[in-house]
Amino acid sequence: MLLEILPFEVPVQTVHVIYGLILGLVFGIAAQISKFCLRRAVAGEEGGDRSAAAVWLMALATAIGGFAVEQSYGFVDLGDHRLLASSVPVLAIVLGGLAFGIGMVLTRGCMSRLTVLSASGNLRALSVILIFAIVAHATLKGVLAPVRVALGSVQQDFGIGSLAEFGGVAPVVALALLLAAVVLGRRSHTSTLHLVLGAVIGLVAVAGWAGTSVLLMDEFDPLPVQSAAFTLPWADTLFWTIASSAIPAGFGTGLLGGVFVGAFLSAAARKELKLQSFESPEQTLRYSLGGALMGVGGVLAGGCTIGAGLSGSATLSIASLLALGAIISGALLARVLLQPRGNAVTA
């Protein structure tokens, strides 16, 4: 749609990279300031950070409501996207979600948070990202792919792919989550700015779907419909970095680049740039294990806390909601197992 009105010809692949870069910049700035992270919300210090939960709920409410509005006006079209399939690989999603949730507690952050932290000089986060990307790629196309295929073969047909197929569900869910975010935000004295930034992050997910499915869709050169995510983009970016002459950068690579630049600029402006590294071999092992679990889990679950949890759940996809529930369950399980040993984690 928008490609037709550009005054000059630009390859659609390049446009998608630029679009991802722009959305990533917005996401990176908003996430760096608000410390946006699902792990903090469900398994932070003393059992969870209510302020972080309020911001996350605001993002999810905005994403669900925004997606419903866009869909009603024809600005988004997911067609036969895998997220809306009625047959769901339940075993892979549940096991993957649990693994990802446990992993993000071990590493003290989900992949979006670790990407933001790496931009501010956190070398622990950067190390986890590298392990995560390698293991995720191995699960997608490498030595762990047979495991993914085997687990993915266990399917359950729910008859529908999204709860949004029931008329009026999306607005009700969005309003309920919005109310919960506001109430929780008031009780935890959450900054109004942080709540607004949570809404901005939710809109980034919505804008991603609209841009890649309708606004920037080229019928003669169609590219994958996608939105904000970190699992597949990091795996693809790793492959692109190693073999850029064989595979072009896409929306996901642009998004990650934007998140990194946006988070860096925000951290620099707020004087929060600081080099940090591992403190002990035990900590290195813990973070490495967590990164590997998130790499496998993110692929099996069909996405991370952003890809499945926010962007996917914006569609009220059954697969995404199942993945989000499994991720939260895994994080809660890890919190219970770690806290008695004096390993409660902080943001």
Buried (B, 14 or more C-beta within 10 A) or exposed (E): EEBEEEEEEEEBBEBBBBBBBBBBBBBBBBBBBBBBBBBBBBBBEEEBBBBBBBBBBBBBBBBBBBBBBBBEEEBBBBEEBBBBBBEBBBBBBBBBBBBBBBBBBBBBBBBBBBBBBBBBBBEBBBBBBBBBBBBBBBBBEBEBBEBBEEBBEBEEEBEBBBBBBEEEBBBEBBEEBBEBBBEBBEEBEBBEEBBBBBBBBBBBBBBBBBBBBBBBBBEEEEBEBBBBBBBBBBBBBBBBEEEEEEEBBBBBBBBBBBBBBBBBBBBEEEEEEEEEEBEEEEEBEBBBBBBBBBBBBBBBBBBBBBBBBBBBBBBBBBBBBBBBBBBBBBBBBBBEEBBEEEEBBEB
